Amino acid sequence: MKYDVVVVGARIGGSTASLFASKKGLDVLMIEKNQEIGTPVQCAEATSSSTFQTLEMEPSPKYVCSEIKGADVYAPDGTHGHLEGGYAEGFILERKIFDKHLAIESAKVGTDIMVKTRVKDLIRRDGKVCGLVATHMGHTLEIEADVVIAADGIESQVARKAGLKTQQTPSTLCSCAQYEMVGVDYDPHYLQFYFGREIAPGGYVWVFPKGDGVANVGVGVRSDTKTAYSFLRKFTANMDATPVELNIGGVPVQGPVDKTYTDGLMVVGDAAGQVEPFTGGGIHVTAHCARIAGEVAVEAIEKDDTSRGFLKNYQKLWKKEVGKDLKESLKYRKIMDQLSDEEMNILAKFLKDQDLESISKMSMLGFVREYPQFLKLLKEIL
Ligand SMILES: Cc1cc2nc3c(=O)[nH]c(=O)nc-3n(C[C@H](O)[C@H](O)[C@H](O)COP(=O)(O)OP(=O)(O)OC[C@H]3O[C@@H](n4cnc5c(N)ncnc54)[C@H](O)[C@@H]3O)c2cc1C
């Protein structure tokens, strides 16, 4: 078997890369180890309209559960800020449907898909990746490819087998646990975020409403002592709601890996750490970078140059387009890490009265004069 491009993993990263490579007429195969694309879900399912712009798709009620107009953010003492519109706008997806829909769209433009097929190894010649070995229902297959795109998520083995340093460690990951719950009667148009070391050390609690009393209620933590699940149980203990699904997973929150390409291979999405470290949002970034990978694969094959010298363009482009945002997001995550609950409360009280789009230097200076412990953080932000 021989393809122009073989993509490993068939969720947001894999389907986007294969969609944009197939659209331009390449022979593309996408391989997924699970028997069904999109399950199990490991996501709170919130995304921004930029995802749809990247995919050149309209948000459809087929896979959008609720339209988000804003967010409520709670400090440990309950101080509450409300965000309306702007960055807080977006959608809650039904990812089981959305991910499969995206794979279907990719198949419609020509992508071949194999499910229940696990990639075990890479084929390399003279140091260059030129295919892979997979198993399907007890059979071993060797598939040749000019380009391999690794979109195999947080536990990615494929890029590592090609020599890229994509391994995450407990310190670079946020551990998450989430219930999809019934009986959560929040406004379906607003996200809820709760911060505090007691409820979610190194992360936050989210309640993302899907409408009709259903919501994703989850916790992301970076803790050496307790599991995300134990924090989730504690947060939901007094809620008059019941779970219909439990998801557990890790989010890379240390920023992208240093190198995302080598001879004959590119790595995208969670496998490449392409997630906003502050929010843990990866859907829009993964879609953006995976589209670039698909398009660079097209050019590489047209020019008959799939060497690392050419595939480097992928890294150049994603860094140019999303690199700055990811860096900023990491900076804010590191700042949050330094704040005690008391400092979060003080900051929340200050921010509550500000227009976040245009906080004046004067009001910041006044704040730092009153609370000099924030001077160092302010310097880091500026
Ligand atoms: C609890 C939680 C909540 C989150 N909430 C949000 C959110 O609200 N908004 C947001 O934007 N982001 C969120 N994220 C992050 C987001 O889910 C990811 O960034 C995004 O799904 C990454 O997509 P991906 O295609 O790179 O990887 P994945 O979605 O992990 O897909 C990888 C695919 O590769 C397959 N695979 C792996 N190994 C192999 C192999 N050897 N052979 C074949 N197939 C293989 C897997 O089965 C899987 O289908 C959340 C993450 C978690 C864990």
Ligand as a Chemical Component Dictionary entry (heavy atoms), coordinates in Angstrom:
data_LIG
# 
_chem_comp.id                   LIG 
_chem_comp.type                 NON-POLYMER 
_chem_comp.pdbx_formal_charge   0 
_chem_comp.three_letter_code    LIG 
# 
loop_
_chem_comp_atom.comp_id 
_chem_comp_atom.atom_id 
_chem_comp_atom.alt_atom_id 
_chem_comp_atom.type_symbol 
_chem_comp_atom.charge 
_chem_comp_atom.model_Cartn_x 
_chem_comp_atom.model_Cartn_y 
_chem_comp_atom.model_Cartn_z 
_chem_comp_atom.pdbx_ordinal 
LIG C1  C1  C 0 -10.605 17.098 29.937 1  
LIG C2  C2  C 0 -10.182 17.940 28.770 2  
LIG C3  C3  C 0 -10.929 19.065 28.446 3  
LIG C4  C4  C 0 -10.573 19.845 27.351 4  
LIG N1  N1  N 0 -11.384 20.891 27.031 5  
LIG C5  C5  C 0 -11.114 21.647 25.947 6  
LIG C6  C6  C 0 -11.994 22.688 25.554 7  
LIG O1  O1  O 0 -13.045 22.922 26.149 8  
LIG N2  N2  N 0 -11.656 23.419 24.467 9  
LIG C7  C7  C 0 -10.520 23.192 23.753 10 
LIG O2  O2  O 0 -10.249 23.914 22.779 11 
LIG N3  N3  N 0 -9.683  22.184 24.083 12 
LIG C8  C8  C 0 -9.952  21.396 25.152 13 
LIG N4  N4  N 0 -9.133  20.340 25.476 14 
LIG C9  C9  C 0 -7.988  20.060 24.602 15 
LIG C10 C10 C 0 -8.450  19.420 23.296 16 
LIG O3  O3  O 0 -9.342  18.356 23.568 17 
LIG C11 C11 C 0 -7.257  18.920 22.503 18 
LIG O4  O4  O 0 -6.314  19.969 22.384 19 
LIG C12 C12 C 0 -7.633  18.432 21.090 20 
LIG O5  O5  O 0 -8.615  17.422 21.150 21 
LIG C13 C13 C 0 -6.378  17.867 20.410 22 
LIG O6  O6  O 0 -6.739  17.204 19.233 23 
LIG P1  P1  P 0 -5.732  16.190 18.532 24 
LIG O7  O7  O 0 -6.383  15.770 17.251 25 
LIG O8  O8  O 0 -4.364  16.773 18.492 26 
LIG O9  O9  O 0 -5.583  14.955 19.522 27 
LIG P2  P2  P 0 -6.663  13.948 20.103 28 
LIG O10 O10 O 0 -8.002  14.585 20.198 29 
LIG O11 O11 O 0 -6.067  13.392 21.337 30 
LIG O12 O12 O 0 -6.732  12.792 19.006 31 
LIG C14 C14 C 0 -5.698  11.863 18.826 32 
LIG C15 C15 C 0 -6.253  10.656 18.109 33 
LIG O13 O13 O 0 -5.175  9.805  17.747 34 
LIG C16 C16 C 0 -5.566  8.456  17.968 35 
LIG N5  N5  N 0 -4.333  7.666  18.139 36 
LIG C17 C17 C 0 -3.413  7.770  19.145 37 
LIG N6  N6  N 0 -2.398  6.896  18.950 38 
LIG C18 C18 C 0 -2.680  6.214  17.810 39 
LIG C19 C19 C 0 -2.015  5.179  17.090 40 
LIG N7  N7  N 0 -0.848  4.663  17.518 41 
LIG N8  N8  N 0 -2.583  4.689  15.977 42 
LIG C20 C20 C 0 -3.760  5.207  15.517 43 
LIG N9  N9  N 0 -4.449  6.192  16.139 44 
LIG C21 C21 C 0 -3.902  6.704  17.282 45 
LIG C22 C22 C 0 -6.410  8.541  19.232 46 
LIG O14 O14 O 0 -7.240  7.409  19.390 47 
LIG C23 C23 C 0 -7.201  9.823  18.976 48 
LIG O15 O15 O 0 -8.395  9.578  18.292 49 
LIG C24 C24 C 0 -9.444  19.532 26.571 50 
LIG C25 C25 C 0 -8.682  18.406 26.890 51 
LIG C26 C26 C 0 -9.041  17.610 27.982 52 
LIG C27 C27 C 0 -8.222  16.401 28.299 53 
# 
loop_
_chem_comp_bond.comp_id 
_chem_comp_bond.atom_id_1 
_chem_comp_bond.atom_id_2 
_chem_comp_bond.value_order 
_chem_comp_bond.pdbx_ordinal 
LIG C1  C2  SING 1  
LIG C2  C3  SING 2  
LIG C2  C26 DOUB 3  
LIG C3  C4  DOUB 4  
LIG C4  N1  SING 5  
LIG C4  C24 SING 6  
LIG N1  C5  DOUB 7  
LIG C5  C6  SING 8  
LIG C5  C8  SING 9  
LIG C6  O1  DOUB 10 
LIG C6  N2  SING 11 
LIG N2  C7  SING 12 
LIG C7  O2  DOUB 13 
LIG C7  N3  SING 14 
LIG N3  C8  DOUB 15 
LIG C8  N4  SING 16 
LIG N4  C9  SING 17 
LIG N4  C24 SING 18 
LIG C9  C10 SING 19 
LIG C10 O3  SING 20 
LIG C10 C11 SING 21 
LIG C11 O4  SING 22 
LIG C11 C12 SING 23 
LIG C12 O5  SING 24 
LIG C12 C13 SING 25 
LIG C13 O6  SING 26 
LIG O6  P1  SING 27 
LIG P1  O7  DOUB 28 
LIG P1  O8  SING 29 
LIG P1  O9  SING 30 
LIG O9  P2  SING 31 
LIG P2  O10 DOUB 32 
LIG P2  O11 SING 33 
LIG P2  O12 SING 34 
LIG O12 C14 SING 35 
LIG C14 C15 SING 36 
LIG C15 O13 SING 37 
LIG C15 C23 SING 38 
LIG O13 C16 SING 39 
LIG C16 N5  SING 40 
LIG C16 C22 SING 41 
LIG N5  C17 SING 42 
LIG N5  C21 SING 43 
LIG C17 N6  DOUB 44 
LIG N6  C18 SING 45 
LIG C18 C19 SING 46 
LIG C18 C21 DOUB 47 
LIG C19 N7  SING 48 
LIG C19 N8  DOUB 49 
LIG N8  C20 SING 50 
LIG C20 N9  DOUB 51 
LIG N9  C21 SING 52 
LIG C22 O14 SING 53 
LIG C22 C23 SING 54 
LIG C23 O15 SING 55 
LIG C24 C25 DOUB 56 
LIG C25 C26 SING 57 
LIG C26 C27 SING 58 
# 
